[in-house]
């Protein structure tokens, strides 16, 4: 690093101010922090762009009405955008089991119990409370949150914890909240832990989190300190008052002498699916645990509050509560109490579990078992066992998390912000509406799963799928399509690097969908034409809408006929080869090679003039789905050439020399034509047409070269080295540096005169994931400082300026608009880490 790097934010390697018990790196805020740049969701394009969207807008509206009348959510709901709420911190939960969001000020918010469907509610009754007693008298009792309920709920609780006395620190999958209580000379540190562990396929699937509270007493008196964890049924919705909910206390013994796990279960349903919440704490010598199975979360809370204040404990009113009636909600509480000696400390440990073993999607035609049922069963009685398992194993989880993260955190050759971004963007792997289902052996007919589709119970599946299950995550919280493949192409680096078996399983899933024909005719919004949902021998756009029946009905996206998209097939071929290189899974290559060949041959029909490059059609036939391309394009043409190159390597690896010869000849023709048609001396033109934006400077123009290098192909036989470097420098000069001093990331399109490309709403957007992909390509080509500055812009805008951390959008604008919160593509930051590991390993080895 340059000696002056600390003077530049994107190069600074300095850690944060030291806080005992809290990491040096991560995302940190005061509990009173306010984001002062109000943002809003993107609604309307520029005036001159509107006429081009009138027809598609009308057709979309008619589809929206159809879904509304059927009480279903359309794949993208443009009339109900998620409002700007700059409140989120690290969510809790493993992968594919449902998640619960946390706010940095102490909230429990953004619930995803129903697969793929989110509610964005802060639930006032879901809280931690501290009670401090000295000499037999309660001297301090407050809710450990700085968010006061706006209604009449729990008005007898003390909600006035001083925001300036608290600090929040996020480093996914953990977070730390520090509370200073100067009145008592007490310091509290809540460490939140979720079981997100690379290369682990058991504990990582668990629906739970642990909250370790460290209590430090700096006074001269012994203090009796109680922490109470309260929780209520539901997800903060009106339907939570439908009735039929009950709670029950439990005690789960553990093999540690007098230790045990004491807690309360809440038994309820979401959309007809049974779900048990379990709130619990560890009782051990020196720690006393008490609980209550019922309080009214809509009342003033006085009886509960006074009960705690009386003796720092909760009186168990009844082991099992009554069943709620219509209009009622149910709250429970668990209290852990310990005496902390002067200048001493102690720990109080809590867990939260949500057990929904059998799930279905919106159409309710199939049922599935979540992955964790393989280890804890599906009888809806697993919550206490999971709670005990979590509290007995979370320290080993943390050890494995630290073994994974510490080499990166301790490296002083990479910027500080990058360490925060790299790990915190991983939130989406679990909190992306993710589902991870177990595969049911064909002879398990006794399982409580009805109408199970063949792929979920067939012994004919590949071994990796049978062993590791099936995985799906949303394109975005607002873009409800599972495994959207053109976007997953960018995000897939996180999976293949950290959970490669899930990436391979997903790839098999896509491969098996390639031959399928879904002959139902739909009217597509953009063109107005009727066409099949999916044609045979092409890569699907997605595997379905969670409010319908994913895997059974694929391609929920009805804006374009995506079997004509120019980037899906090539992205499949590119990912197959990269995955083979990174996993060394030869059987996978053997199995999917025929599919790769099929989709490449399908692409040849798009080479209109026979020059070896596929041609774009004139509508937005790729991931930039409002930005049209005509003829040869840098984006699709470059990925086509890269796909040909890696396919030839696959063919050679498998001894398919005729295939290699056939596609090598096409590659040679295409490579020459690509340079002749698109290279202008400074960069690759957007496309080869005569449109007004044909020579725009596209940030993503080197998408093909990026994936070649990421696949370990160091040569420049497809794209000349000098052209690549020159194009990257041009992009940096035009698409990065002009915006906020080069601290906004990379805008998608710029004109060669230095003005924004306003031909499409998307040409004027900054795409977070594409910015990270561009930075990764810069790293691969040795432009490190440019890479750090480019990528820093995306982190800076989302986390530091717009308050969009842990809901990172697909896109943002200069004018404080954003589009599609909670998006998949920003996981592409892991391609930067892959580039560092592959091309600059010595940079990561130093820790001094």
N, C-alpha and C positions, 0 to 999 in steps of 0.2 A: 504494500500500500504506500501511496505517496505520504510523505512526512506531514503534509498539510491537510491530510484527509479529514481530520477532526473538525476543520473549518467548514466542511461541506457536508450537509445532512446525509446525502445519499452515499457518501463514502465513510462516514463516521463509524468507528468501531467501539466507541465509548459505551460502557454499560450505563444503566439507570442508577440513580442514587441508591445507596445501600439501605435495605430494610431487612432487619434480622428475620430469617426464616422465609424470605421471598427471593426468587431468582433475580439475577442481574439483568436478564433480557426478557422481553415480552412486551405486551401492551398494557400500559398502566394509566389509571385515571384516579383523580380524587372522586370520592362519592358525590361531591357537589359539582363536578364538572358539567358544563353546559356547552353544547355545540351551537355556535352562534351564526351558522350559515343555513337558514331554513331551506329545505329541499322539497321537491314535489315530483310525483311520477310524470313521466312523459305521456302526453295526451294527444297533441295535435302536431303534425308536421308543419314546416314553413308554408306560408300561404300559396306560394307558387307550386308546391308539391302536392297540394290537396287534390286537384283535378284527377291526377293519376290514381288516386285511392278511392274515388267515389264509388265505382262499381264494386270493388272488393269490400268496401265498408258496408254497403247495402247487403251483399250476400252474407257477410259475416254476421250482421245484425239479425238476419233471418235465422241463421244457425243458432245464435245466442238465444233467441226467443224459443226455439224448439227445445233447447236444453233446459231453459228456465221453466217451461211448462211441464217438462218431464221431471222437474226437481233434481236436475243434474248440473254439474259444473262443466262448462265447456273447457277445452284443452288450454285456451288462453282467455281469461276473462278481462277484456279491455274496459268493462264498465265497473269493475270493482277492484281497482288497484289497491295494493297494500299501501297504507299511508306512511309517511315518514315518521318513524319512531326511533330516534337515536339512543336506544336504551340497552342494546343487547350486549351480553358477555358470552362466556363459554357455556354452551348447552351441555346437558348431561345425558348419558346413556351410551350403550355400545352400538354396534352396527346392525341395522336391520331389525331393530326390536321396538321402535318408537323412541321419541325423544321429548325432552322438556327443556325449553329455553330458560336461561337465567339472565336477568338484567344486572348490569354492573353496580346498581345501587341496592341490590338485594332482592329483586323481584323474581318470582317464578312466573314465566310467561311463555307464549308460543308453544302450545302443546301439539304434538303429533302422535296421538294414540291410534286414530283411524289411519290405516296405511295410505300415505301420500297426501293426506288432507290436513291442513293446518288451521288452528284457531289462534288468534292473536290477542289474548286476553291476559291482563295482570290479575292474579287471584289474590285478594288481600289476606285471606286466611292462611295462605301458604307462606309461613314465616319461620324465622328463628327469633327467639326471645332470650334475653339474659336476665337473670335475677342474682343479685349479690347481697349476701347477708353477713353481718358482723355482730358478734356477741348476741346471737339469737334474734336479731332484728334485721328486717329487709331495708337496705339503705339505697338500693338502686334497682330499677326494673324497667327495661325498655325493649321495644321491638328493634331488631338489628337490621333496619332498613331505613332509608331516608325518603321513601315514597309513602306519602300519607293517602289513605283511601279518600276518594272524592265523595262517596255517599255516606250513609248513616251506619255502615257496618263497623262493628268492633270499636265504637267510639270511646269505650272505657280503657282501651289499650293506649299505652304511651308511645306515640309515633314521632317523637321529636328528637331522635338521635342527631347530634350535630354533624352535618355532612363534612365539615372541615376536619373532623376527627377520624375520618375513614379513608382508606385507600384500597383500590381494586387493581389486581394484577392478573393478566390472562396469558397463559402459555398452554394452549390446547395439547392434551385433553385435561389439563388441570387449571385451576385458578386459585387465587389467594385473596382473601378480603381481611384487611387489618382494621381493627376497631380500638381506638384509644379511649379509655374512660378515666379521665384525670381525677374525677371526684373520688374514685376508689383506688387510684394508682394501679389500675388493671389494664392489661393489654390482651386482646383476643385476636387470634389468627384462625380464620376458617379456611382450611385447605380442601378444595373440592376435587374429587378424583373420579374419572370415568375409565372403564376398562378398554381403552383404545391402545392396542399393543401390536406393532407390526409383526407379521408372519405368525400371528396367533389366530386360530380359527375356532376357539372354544370360548374363553373368557371374553373375547372381544365382541361376542354376540349377546352378552347379557344385558337385560333391561334394568340397569341399576346405576347408582352412584353412591359414593361414600363422602361424608363430610367430617373431617377430622378437625376438632376445635382444640387449639392450644390455648390454655389459660395461664397467664403470667401475672403473679401478684408481686408488685413492687412496694407494697405497704408494709408497715411494721406489725400488722395484725393478721392473724389467720382469718381467711375469708371462705365462706361457703358459697360456691358459685354453681349456679344451675343454668344449663342451656336447654331450652325447650324447642322442639321441632313440631310445628303444627301444620296440618294439611287437611284439605277437604276433598270431597268427591268431585269428579268432573274435570272440565277444562275451562271453566269460567263462562259457560254458555247457559242460555235460558233452559235448555233441555236438562241441565243438571238438577232441576227442580221437579223432574217428572216422577220422582218417587222410586221405590223398589230398591233402595240402597241400604246396606247395613254394615256394621263394623264389628270386629271381634279382636280381643286381645290375644296375644300368643307369646310363648316362651320357647325358644329354640336352644337346647343345650349345646355346648361346645366342649371339646376335650381340653379344657384349660382350667382344671380345678373347679373353683366356684364361679367361673365365668358363664355367661349365658347371653342370649340375644332376646331382649324383651321389646315388644312392639305392638302395633295395632294394624290390622288389615281393614281396608275398605273394599267391599265387594259391590260391583256395579257393572253396567253394560254400556258400550259405545256402539251404536249402529247394530245392535244385536250380537255383538261380540263381548264375551265375558272378560272383564279386566279387574285385577286385584291390585290396589295400591297397598304397599306395606311400608310403614314408617317405624323405624326401630333404632335402638341404641344398645351398646355393649355394657352389660353389668359385670363388674369384676371387683375384687377387693379394693375398697376405697372409692368406688363409683356406685352410687345407688340409682336405679332406674325405676321410674314410675310412669304411669300412663293414664289417659282418659279415652274412653271409646266414643264419647259424644259431647260436642258442644255445638251451638247454633252459630254458624259463620255469618248469618245475616242479622243476628242480634247485636246488642252493644258489647258483648263479651265480658261483662263485669264479673259474673260468677266465676268464670274461668280465670280471669286476671287476679281476682282476689284470692282464689284457691292457691295459685302459685305464690302470691305474695305472703301468704300466711306462714308457710314453712319451707318455701323453695322446692316444693314437690307437688305432684298431682295426685288427687284422690281418685282411685279407680271407681267410677260410678257403677259400672256393670261390665261383666266380662264380654257380653255380646249385646250390642245396642238393639233397639227396636228397628223395624224396617220403615224407612221414611215413606211418608205419604206425599201425594201431589202437592207441590209448593214448598217442600222442605229440602234443605241441603244438610249435609252432615260433615262436621269437622272433628278431627281427632288430634291428640297431642301425646308426645313422648318427651319425658324430662330426664336428663342425666345430671346428677349432682355430685360434687366432690368438694372436699375441704382442701384449700390451697394454702400452704404455709407461707409465712413472710419470706419474700425474696425467692419463692419457689414457683413451680409450674406443674401443670397436670394436663391430661388429654381426655377429651370426651368424644366418643366416636358414634356417628349416626349413619344410617343408610336409608335410601329411598329406593323402592322396587316397584315396577309396574309389570305385572304378569298378564299378558294377553297371548296365550299360546296358540290358539286357533284363530285365524284371520280370514277375512274375505274382502273383496274389493266392492266397488259400488253396485255392480250388477248382481252380486251375490249368487253367482252361478257355480263358483268353485270355492273350496275351502283349502287352506294350506296350514301347515305347521311351521312356526318360526324356527329358526336354526337352533336356538338354545334349548328347545324341547328335546333334542337328541340327548342332552345331558341332565335335564331336570324334569323331564316328563311333560305331559300335556293335560293332566287331570285338574288343572286350575287350583292346585294346592301347593304350588312350588314357591310362592312368594317368600314364606319364612325361611325356606332352605336357601334360596338365592340371597336373602338378606344376611344370613349367617355366613354363607360362602364369601360374600363380598367383604364383610368385616374381618374375616379370617385371612383373606388373601390380598387385600388392597395394598399392603406394604410390598408384597412381591410384585404387584402390578407397577407400583411406583419405581421399584428397582429396575424393572425392565424398560420402563419409560425413560428413566434417567440414562440407562446404558445406551439407549437409542439417541436421545437428544443431546447429551453432554458433549460428545465429540464436535457437534456443530456449534453448540452454545459457547464452548471454550475456545473455538478457533478465532483468533484475533485478526485473521486476514479477510474476513467477510464482514459486511456492514451490520450494524446492530439492528436496524429496522428489518432487514431481510430475515433475521432469525425469528422475529415476531411474526412476520408475514408467512414464512414457510410453514410453521406449525399451526398458527391460528387459522389459516385458510383450510386446514384439514377438517374443520368443523363440519363441512358439507358431506363428507363421506358417511357420517352417521346422521346428520341433521338435514339430509337432502330428500326427505320423504322416503327414506331408504327401506327396502324390504330384503330380507335374507331368509329364504325358505329352505327347509330341510327336504331332501328327496326321500320319498317313501318307497321302500322296497315293495315289489309286486306281491309278496306273500303276507304283507301286513294288513290284512283285510279288517282287523279288529279296530283299527284307528278311527277316531271320530271325525273323519274328513270325508265329505260327500262330493260326488261328481268330480273326483280328481282326474284331471286331464292326464293323458298318457305320459307326457314328459315328466310329471311329478311322481309317478309311481312305477316307472319302467326300469327294468334291469338292463335294457339295451343301451342306456346312456353311457357316454364316456366315463371312465373311472373317476376322473377328476371332478366331474359334476355330481356323481353319486356320492362321493366322499365329502365334497365341500359345499354342496347345495347350489342354489340359484340366487343371483344377486341382481337387484335393480335399484336405481336411484333416479330422481326426477331431473329433468332439464333445469327446473327451477321451482321455487315455491309458488310462483305465479304462472309458470309454464309447465302445466301438469301433463307431462309425457315422460314415460319411463325409458331410460337408456337411449335418449336422443343421440343418435350415433355421430352426426356431424359435429356435435358439441363434445361428446365423450372423447372424440379423437384428441382433443386438447387436454381434457381432464384425466385421461387414462394413465398418464404418467404416475399419478399418485397411487393408483391401484396396482399397476404392474411393479412398482418399486417397493410397495409396503405390504400388499396383500395379493401377490401374483396369482394365487389360485382363483381368486374372485375375478380377476381380469380374464384368465383363461376360460373360466366358466361362462362369463358374459360373451366371450368370443365364440364359444361353441353355440350359445344361444342364438347369436346373430347368424352364424353359419347355417344352422338348421332352419332358419327362417328364409334364407335366400331362395330356395326352390319354390316356396309357397306362393300360390296365387290366391288373393282375396278378391273375388270377382264382383263383389258388391259395387254398384255404381254410386259415386257421390259427385256433387257439384263442388268444384274447387273455387275458393273465394276469389283468387286473383284473376283467373282467366274466365271464369263462369262456365267452363266446359265440364262435361260429365266424363268421368273416367273411372277405372277400377281403383279400389283402395290400395292394392299392391299388385304389381305384375310379377310374374315368375322370373327367377334368375337375376334378382337385383337385391341390394342391401336395403333392409327396411329403414325408415326414418326413425322409428321408435317402436317400442313393444307395447304401447297402449296407455290409456288414460286411467288413473287409479279410481276414478268415479265410474268406470265401465268395467271391463274384464281384461286386464293386461295379459299378455302372452296368448290369449285366445283370439282377441281382436286387436291386431297391431295397426300401426300407422294412424294414430288418433289425429295427427296433424292434417288438416284439410285446407290449408292455405294454398299449397301447390301440390301437383302430382309428383311426389318425390322419387318415383321410379324413373323420372327423367332428370333428376338432379345429377350434376356432373362430378360432385365430390364424394358421394357416399361410397361408391364402389372402390374408388382409389384409396379412400381412407381405410377401408377394410384390409386391402392388400398391404398397405403400409404398416398398419398395426400388427397384422399377422407376423410379418418379418421381424419387426422390432420386438414383439413378444417372444418370438423364438430365440432371438439373439440374447435377450435378457434372462429368459428362464431355462434355456437349453432343453426345452421339452420337445424332443424329436417326434414323439407320437402325435403331439398337437400339430406340428407342421405337416406330417403325413396325412392327418385327418382332414385338415382344412385346405390343403393345397388344391384339391379339385374345385372347391368353392371359389378360391381366389382366381383360378383360371377362368371359371365360368363368368365371373363378374367383369374381368378384364376384357374378355371377348365381347361381352355385352356392350362395353364402352366403345368398341370399334365403330358401331353404327353412328356415333357422334362425330367421327372424323369425316366431315363433309367433303373436303377437298383432297383427302388421301395423303396429306402431308405428314402424317405420323402424330399429329396433335388433335385431341378432341376439341370440338368447337362448342362454345356456349350458344344457347338458343335465342337469346334476346329477352327472356324473362329472367327473374332472379332465381336461377336454378342451382343454388348452392347455399351454404350456411349464411351468407349475407342475403337474406331472403326478401329484401326490398331494394337491393342494389344490382341493377341489371348488368349482364356481360353479354357481349356479342363476339362470335368468332373465337380465335385463340385468346386465352387470358393468362395473365401471370399466375393467378391463384390456381385455377383448375388445370391449366396446361402444365404448370410446374409440378403439381402433385401427380398428374398423369405420367409425366416423365420419370418422377421418382418411383412411382408404383411399378412402372415397367422395369426399372433398374433392379429393384429389390425382388421382383418376381423372377427375373433372370437368375439372381443369386439363389432363390429358393429352388428353381428348376435344376440348377447345377448341383445343389446340395442333395437333391433326391434322384439325380441321374436322369432327369427328363430333358435330354439334350435337344430333342426336336422342338420342344416348347421354348427352350432357351434360344435356339437359333431364330425361331419365328418372331419372338418378341424383341430380341436384340436388334433385328433389322428394322422393326417399327421404331424402336428407341433411337436408332441412329438418324432415321429420317426426321423424327420429331425434334430431336435435340437441335439439329441444324435449322429447322423451320422456326423453332421457338426463338432462337437468337436473332434470326433474320427479321421476324415479324415484330418482336417485342423489345429488344434491347435498343435503347436510344443513346447510349454513351454514358448516361448517369444512373439509370435505373431501368427496370422492366415496365413498359407501359401497362396500364390497367387491362386493356384488351386491344385487339387488332382492328377494331371497327373504326368508323368515321364519326362516332358520337362525340358530343362536346366534352365528355369526360374520359375519352379513350386513353389519354396520356396523363391521367391523374396518378399521383404517387400513392400507392397502396401500402399501408404498414405491413400487411400480411403477404406481400408479393413473393416472399421466399419460403412459403410454407412447404414446398417440396424439398428444398435444400435443408431446411430445419429438420425434417424427419429423416432424411438420409444420414445426416451427421449424428442424429440421436440414435440411429440404428447401428452406430459403430462403423459407418462407411466413411473413411477419412478422405477418400480421393475426391477430386473435382472433375470427374469425367463427364458429368451431366451439365453442371453449371460452372462456368469458368470462375476460378478463384478471384481474379481481379474484378470481374463483374459483380460477384457476390459482395465483396468488400465495398466497392463503389456504391452499390445499391443501399447497403446498410448505412453508409455515411450520409447518403442523400435522405434516406428516411429520417435519420436522426436530426439532420439539419432542418428538414421541412415539417415533419410530423410530430417532433418532440420539442425541440428547443423554443419555438415561438410561443408556447403556452405556459404562462405563469413562471417564466424563467426556466422552462424545461422541467417543471415539477408537476405535470398533470398526466404523464404517461404519453402514449402515442395515439393521436387521432387517426381514424381509419383511412381517411383520404384527404389529400391536399392537391391543389393545382400547382403546376410548375411556376406560376407567377407569385407563389407564396400566399395565396388566398385559400380559404376553406373550400372544399368540394361540397356544394350544397345540392347536388343532383339527386340525392337520396337522404332520408333521415339517418340512415346507417353510415353514410360516408362522413357525416358530421359528428359521429359518436366516438367516444373513447371506449374501447372494449377492454375490460380488465384482463380477461384471459389472453387476448391477443397481445396485449402489452407484455405480459409475462412470456409468451411464446417468442415474441420478437427479441426480448432480452436474452432468452435462452440461445437463440441463433447467434446473437452478438457474442455471447460467451463462447460458443463453439468456434467462432471465427477469430477469437482473441481480442475482441473489442470490449474489454472488461469495464472500463470506466463508463463508456456509453451504455452498457447493459445495466449497470447499477443505477445510473441516473434515470434511464427509461423506466425501469421497473419500480423504482422508488415513487415515481409519480402516481402509479396506480394505488399503492399502499397509502401514500400521503392523502390522496383525495378521499379514499373510502374510509380509512380509519381515523385520520387526524383532522380532516376538514369537514366532511359531510356526515360523519357519525354513522357510517354504514358497515362497521365491523360486525362480523358474524351474521351478516345478511348481504354479503358482497354482491352487487348487481352485475348483470351482464354489461351494462353500459351506463355512462354518465356524460353529461354535457358541460360546457363552460357556464351555462346559465342556471346551474343548480338543479337541473332535472336529472333524473335517473330512470332506467328502464329495467324491469325484471329483477326484483330483489331476490336474494338467496339463490344464486345461480351456480351452475355446475362448472362452467369454463374456467373460473379463477383457480381451480385446482391445478391448472397448468403451471403454476409457480414451481411445481415439483419437476418440471422439465428443466428449469434453471439448475436445480440441485443435481439432476442427472447430468447436465452438461458440465458442471463443475467436477463431478466425480469422474467423468469420462475423459475430459480434455485438460483439466487443471487439478489433478489429484494432489499435487504438492501444496497447492493453496489451502487445501482442507486438512493437511497433516499437521501444520504448525499450530501450536496453542500458545504462542508467546508473542 
